[in-house]
Amino acid sequence: MSVATTNLKDAIINRRSIRKVKKNEWITKERINEVLKTALHAPSSFNMQSGRMVVLMNAEHEKFWDIVKETLRARVPAENFEATVERLQGFRDGAGTILFFENQETVQQMQEKAPLYKEQFPYWSHQGSAMLQYAVWMSLAAEGIGASLQHYNPIVDEEVKNTWNISPQWSLVAQMPFGEPNEQAGERTFLPFEDVVKFY
């Protein structure tokens, strides 16, 4: 199956949270690699580039969602757990998951280099992460690949770092399961444009 790359405007307008995804042979490591190379052009304050990504595919991807499920089993009431498992299965059925981290060592180095802005760098770090996440999401959407942004941190952080030997300096921010869309996204609603944007 080939997927036509769409233009930026269409990708922005049509991007949705696709929470049910599935595997597909055209979603390869090489294809995701190219998507991430494009997304790394996202800006960051002082060009500090504190964002880090770990891509889990195939069995490693499934292992991650098994970790999430077992972690939640001890926290979610039994009567709600079946619905939780069903939601997680929609992610696990996908082709892979991108784990987004922020390298705290980079943030600390920037605080030392520019002490006048020391208090701001943690905020700027998260802003940079958000832009990186959006750039990845848009790049996936432009390729016809469905994705959503999930936040099962901090409850899985320690096991994730131990399982994949991730630096203790990397702070887990978000998870993005991806794959061929396996559901139709709902319509979005928006605040009135005039309430959000002001011209003077």
C-alpha positions in Angstrom: 0.0 0.0 0.0 1.4 3.4 -0.9 0.4 6.6 0.9 0.6 10.0 -0.8 2.3 12.7 1.2 -0.1 15.5 1.9 0.7 19.2 2.1 1.2 21.1 5.3 -2.1 22.9 5.5 -4.0 19.7 4.9 -1.9 17.8 7.5 -2.6 20.5 10.1 -6.3 20.6 9.4 -6.8 16.8 9.2 -4.6 15.7 12.1 -6.5 13.9 14.7 -5.9 11.7 17.7 -6.1 8.2 16.3 -6.3 5.9 19.3 -6.9 2.7 17.4 -4.0 1.8 15.1 -2.8 -1.4 13.5 0.4 -2.8 11.9 1.1 -2.4 8.2 4.1 -3.5 6.2 4.6 0.0 4.7 5.2 1.5 8.2 8.9 0.5 8.4 11.8 1.5 10.6 13.3 3.3 7.5 10.0 5.3 6.9 9.8 6.4 10.6 13.5 7.3 10.5 12.8 9.7 7.7 9.8 11.2 9.5 11.9 11.8 12.6 14.7 13.4 10.7 12.2 15.9 9.3 10.7 16.6 12.8 14.1 17.3 14.3 13.9 20.7 12.5 11.5 21.8 15.2 12.8 24.8 17.1 14.0 24.9 20.7 15.0 27.9 22.9 18.7 28.8 22.6 18.8 25.9 20.1 19.4 23.7 23.2 17.9 20.6 21.6 17.1 18.8 24.8 14.5 16.5 23.3 15.3 12.8 23.0 13.2 10.0 21.4 13.2 6.3 21.7 11.4 4.4 19.0 9.9 1.0 20.0 8.7 -1.3 17.2 7.4 -4.8 16.9 8.0 -6.9 20.1 9.6 -4.0 21.9 6.5 -1.8 21.2 4.2 -4.5 22.5 6.4 -5.0 25.6 5.9 -1.3 26.4 2.1 -1.5 26.4 2.3 -4.7 28.4 4.3 -2.8 31.0 1.6 0.0 31.0 -1.2 -2.6 31.4 0.5 -4.4 34.3 1.3 -1.1 36.0 -2.3 0.1 35.7 -3.7 -3.3 36.9 -2.5 -2.4 40.4 -4.0 1.1 40.2 -7.3 0.9 38.3 -10.4 -0.4 40.1 -11.2 -3.9 38.9 -14.6 -2.9 37.5 -12.9 -0.3 35.2 -9.9 -2.4 34.2 -11.5 -4.1 31.2 -12.2 -0.8 29.6 -8.6 0.2 30.3 -7.3 -2.9 28.7 -9.4 -2.3 25.6 -8.1 1.2 25.2 -4.5 0.0 25.6 -5.0 -2.7 23.0 -5.8 0.0 20.5 -2.3 1.3 21.0 -0.6 -2.1 21.3 -2.0 -3.2 17.9 0.0 -0.5 16.2 3.3 -0.5 14.4 5.3 1.2 17.1 5.5 3.8 19.9 7.7 6.9 20.1 8.8 7.7 23.7 9.6 11.4 24.1 12.2 12.4 26.7 13.9 15.6 27.9 17.6 15.4 28.7 17.9 17.1 32.1 21.7 17.2 31.7 21.2 19.5 28.7 18.8 21.7 30.6 21.4 22.0 33.5 24.2 22.9 31.1 22.1 25.7 29.6 21.3 27.0 33.0 25.0 27.2 33.7 25.8 28.9 30.4 23.0 31.5 30.7 22.4 31.9 34.5 20.2 35.0 33.8 17.5 32.7 32.4 18.2 29.8 34.8 14.6 29.7 36.1 13.1 29.6 32.5 15.0 26.7 31.0 12.8 24.0 32.5 9.8 25.8 31.0 11.5 26.2 27.6 12.5 22.6 27.7 8.9 21.5 27.9 7.9 24.0 25.2 10.6 22.6 22.9 9.3 19.1 23.7 5.8 20.1 22.7 7.0 21.5 19.4 9.0 18.4 18.7 5.9 16.2 19.5 3.8 18.3 17.2 6.4 18.2 14.4 6.5 14.4 14.7 2.7 14.1 14.8 2.3 16.4 11.8 5.0 14.5 9.8 3.3 11.2 10.6 -0.1 12.7 9.6 1.4 13.9 6.3 2.5 10.3 5.6 -1.0 8.9 6.3 0.1 7.4 9.6 -2.3 7.6 12.5 -1.0 8.6 16.0 -2.1 9.9 19.4 -0.3 11.4 22.3 -0.4 9.6 25.6 0.9 10.3 29.1 1.4 7.2 31.2 4.4 8.8 32.9 5.5 9.0 35.7 4.0 5.7 36.7 6.0 3.7 34.1 9.2 5.7 34.1 11.4 3.5 36.3 10.5 0.3 34.5 10.9 1.9 31.1 14.4 3.2 31.9 15.4 -0.2 33.3 14.0 -2.2 30.4 15.6 -0.2 27.7 18.7 1.0 29.6 17.8 4.7 29.3 19.9 7.4 31.0 18.6 8.5 34.4 19.1 12.1 33.1 16.3 11.5 30.5 12.9 12.5 31.8 9.9 10.8 30.1 7.4 13.3 28.9 5.0 11.5 26.5 4.3 8.5 24.4 3.0 8.4 20.8 1.7 5.1 19.5 1.4 5.0 15.7 0.3 2.8 12.9 -2.3 2.5 10.1 -5.5 4.2 11.3 -8.0 1.7 12.5 -10.8 4.1 13.4 -12.5 7.2 12.0 -11.6 10.2 14.1 -14.5 12.3 15.4 -15.2 15.9 14.5 -13.4 18.6 16.4 -15.1 21.7 17.9 -13.4 25.0 18.2 -13.8 28.2 20.2 -14.9 31.2 18.1 -11.9 32.5 16.2 -12.6 36.1 17.5 -12.3 34.8 21.1 -8.9 33.3 20.5 -7.2 35.7 18.0 -7.1 39.5 18.5 -6.0 42.0 16.0 -5.0 45.6 16.8 
